[in-house]
Amino acid sequence: MQLFDTISLGPAAEIAGARPLQNGAVVVQARAARAGNVQVYRGSELARPDLGLVRVYRDPDEIFRAESLRSFGHKPVTLDHPPEAVTPRTWRGVARGHVGDEVLRDGEFVRIPMLLADSAAIAAVQAGRREVSVGYTCDLDWTPGLAPDGSPYDARQTRVVVDHVAIVAQGRAGPGCRIGDRDPAELARRLAEAEAALARRDGEIAALRAQAPDAAALDALAAARAALVAGARRVLGDGFDPSGLAPEAIRRAAVAAALGDAAAAAMGAAEIEGAFRVVAARPAAPPPPDPLRAALRSGGQRAADALTPEAAHASMVETLRNAWKPRPAGAR
């Protein structure tokens, strides 16, 4: 997306000391960009009309990245911003000079040499146009965070590429950067809006922090949830999954399983809560008998009742001794 950041060229003495060339052109040194600060944009400027004001952090690692600094070099200097990006097709109609290749970091700023080769541009600077406005493209990382000075931001500029540098009418004195407004009244209005919006957001953050439960309250909530789920599983079984269910939904599921869907549907929230206390307090049903366990238990009993070898031999002898005798009627 295309953005404009405006900064003052400096006091009149600096402009008066600009270096003229033999052909009448003028070389001016200018601070053209500032890094490490948070600037406020309208959401519509950032292709986000759904947002009001957006705080954007100009990360020094991105502004002073070698590729970003090189993108300043040999870019056209214009009078005011052209209606579109400068290309070979539009260059002849809008260029009034160009940026040199000695692009340097100057503290938190980027310093550039500008060659003004057009008489109208030179006259404009000499008449008091004191600001340079950089037109550039960048990507936005919409990850919120805090700048090193503690200022909160909503997005961070990345992959900054300069398109042109425009000489614009003076909006305000001093070295501060701003968005490309040239009307001081409009700037004041927007700054007031930004301050009001940030104050509202700070108030919302303070209110949310005050409402946030402390550690003891969180522990109590976790314990209550665990007790609720344990009571429901006494009715619904250990396979019951409470994920995503509100407490009332958990209670209603347990009551419906215990008393029937029709009965649960006829109950209000308070009745469900009372019924849940009763059904959840019932002891859990015993598990179904395990056939294998029963078989092993009976087998063990038979083993305990088995005769010793001596007793078995005595029983056999007694059987043979009495085998000749006739059996009583009905005996097997």
Residue pairs with C-beta under 8 A, 6 or more apart in sequence:
1 45
1 46
1 47
1 137
1 138
1 140
2 85
2 135
2 136
2 137
2 163
3 41
3 45
3 135
3 136
3 137
3 138
3 179
3 180
4 81
4 133
4 134
4 135
4 166
4 179
4 180
5 33
5 34
5 39
5 133
5 134
5 136
5 177
5 178
5 179
5 180
6 131
6 132
6 133
6 134
6 168
6 171
6 177
6 178
6 179
6 180
6 181
6 182
7 30
7 31
7 32
7 33
7 34
7 109
7 131
7 132
7 133
7 134
7 175
7 176
7 177
7 178
8 130
8 131
8 170
8 172
8 173
8 174
8 175
8 176
9 15
9 28
9 30
9 31
9 125
9 130
9 131
9 132
10 30
10 31
10 130
10 175
12 128
12 130
14 29
15 28
15 125
15 126
15 130
18 26
18 27
18 28
18 29
18 125
19 26
19 27
20 26
20 27
21 27
24 119
24 122
25 97
25 115
25 116
25 117
25 122
26 115
26 116
26 122
26 125
27 100
27 113
27 114
27 115
27 116
28 113
28 114
28 116
28 125
29 111
29 112
29 113
29 114
30 111
30 112
30 113
30 114
30 132
30 165
31 106
31 109
31 110
31 111
31 132
31 175
32 72
32 109
32 110
32 111
32 112
32 132
32 134
32 165
33 58
33 63
33 109
33 110
33 134
33 177
34 58
34 63
34 108
34 109
34 110
34 175
34 176
34 177
35 58
35 59
35 60
35 62
35 63
35 64
35 108
35 109
35 110
36 58
36 59
36 60
36 63
36 108
36 147
36 148
37 57
37 58
37 108
37 147
37 151
37 177
38 55
38 56
38 57
38 58
38 147
38 151
38 152
38 153
39 55
39 56
39 58
39 177
39 178
39 179
40 53
40 54
40 55
40 56
40 179
40 190
40 191
40 194
41 53
41 54
41 56
41 179
42 52
42 53
42 54
42 190
43 49
43 50
43 51
43 52
43 53
43 54
45 179
46 54
46 56
46 140
46 155
48 54
51 154
52 197
53 193
53 194
53 197
53 198
54 154
54 155
55 151
55 152
55 153
55 154
55 155
55 198
56 140
56 153
56 154
56 155
56 156
56 157
57 145
57 147
57 151
57 153
57 155
57 156
57 157
58 157
59 156
59 157
59 158
60 108
62 68
62 138
62 156
62 157
62 158
62 159
62 160
63 110
63 157
63 160
64 105
64 110
65 160
67 161
68 159
68 160
68 161
68 162
69 103
69 105
69 110
70 103
71 136
71 160
71 161
71 162
72 99
72 103
72 110
72 112
72 162
72 165
73 99
73 100
73 101
73 103
74 98
74 99
74 100
74 101
75 86
75 98
75 99
75 162
75 163
75 164
75 165
76 86
76 91
76 94
76 95
76 96
76 97
76 98
76 99
76 164
76 165
77 95
77 96
77 97
77 98
77 99
77 114
77 115
77 116
77 121
77 164
77 165
77 166
77 167
78 86
78 94
78 95
78 96
78 164
78 165
78 166
78 167
79 96
79 118
79 120
79 121
79 124
79 166
79 167
80 166
80 167
80 168
81 133
81 135
81 164
81 166
81 168
81 180
82 90
82 94
82 135
82 164
82 166
84 90
85 135
85 137
85 163
85 164
86 94
86 95
86 163
86 164
94 164
95 118
96 116
96 117
96 118
96 120
96 121
96 167
97 114
97 115
97 116
97 117
97 118
97 121
98 114
98 115
98 117
99 112
99 113
99 114
99 115
99 165
100 112
100 113
100 114
100 115
102 112
102 113
103 110
103 111
103 112
104 110
104 111
105 111
109 175
112 165
114 132
114 165
116 122
116 125
116 167
121 167
124 167
125 167
128 170
129 167
129 168
129 169
129 170
130 170
130 173
131 167
131 168
131 169
131 170
131 171
132 165
132 166
132 167
132 168
133 165
133 166
133 167
133 168
133 180
134 162
134 164
134 165
134 166
135 162
135 163
135 164
135 165
135 166
136 160
136 161
136 162
136 163
137 160
137 161
137 163
138 157
138 158
138 159
138 160
138 161
139 157
139 158
139 159
140 155
140 156
140 157
140 158
141 155
141 156
141 157
141 158
142 154
142 155
143 155
143 156
144 152
144 153
144 154
144 155
145 152
145 153
145 156
146 152
146 153
147 153
168 180
168 182
169 182
171 178
171 181
171 182
171 183
171 184
171 187
172 178
172 184
172 187
178 187
179 190
181 187
181 190
213 221
225 247
228 242
228 247
228 250
228 251
229 240
229 242
229 250
231 254
231 276
231 280
231 281
232 240
232 242
232 250
232 251
232 253
232 254
232 276
232 280
233 240
234 280
234 282
234 283
234 284
235 254
235 257
235 258
235 279
235 280
235 282
236 253
236 254
236 257
240 253
242 250
245 253
248 269
248 272
248 273
251 272
251 273
251 275
251 276
252 264
252 267
252 272
254 276
254 279
254 280
255 263
255 264
255 267
255 272
255 275
255 276
255 279
256 263
256 264
256 265
258 275
258 279
258 282
259 275
259 279
264 272
264 275
267 275
307 315
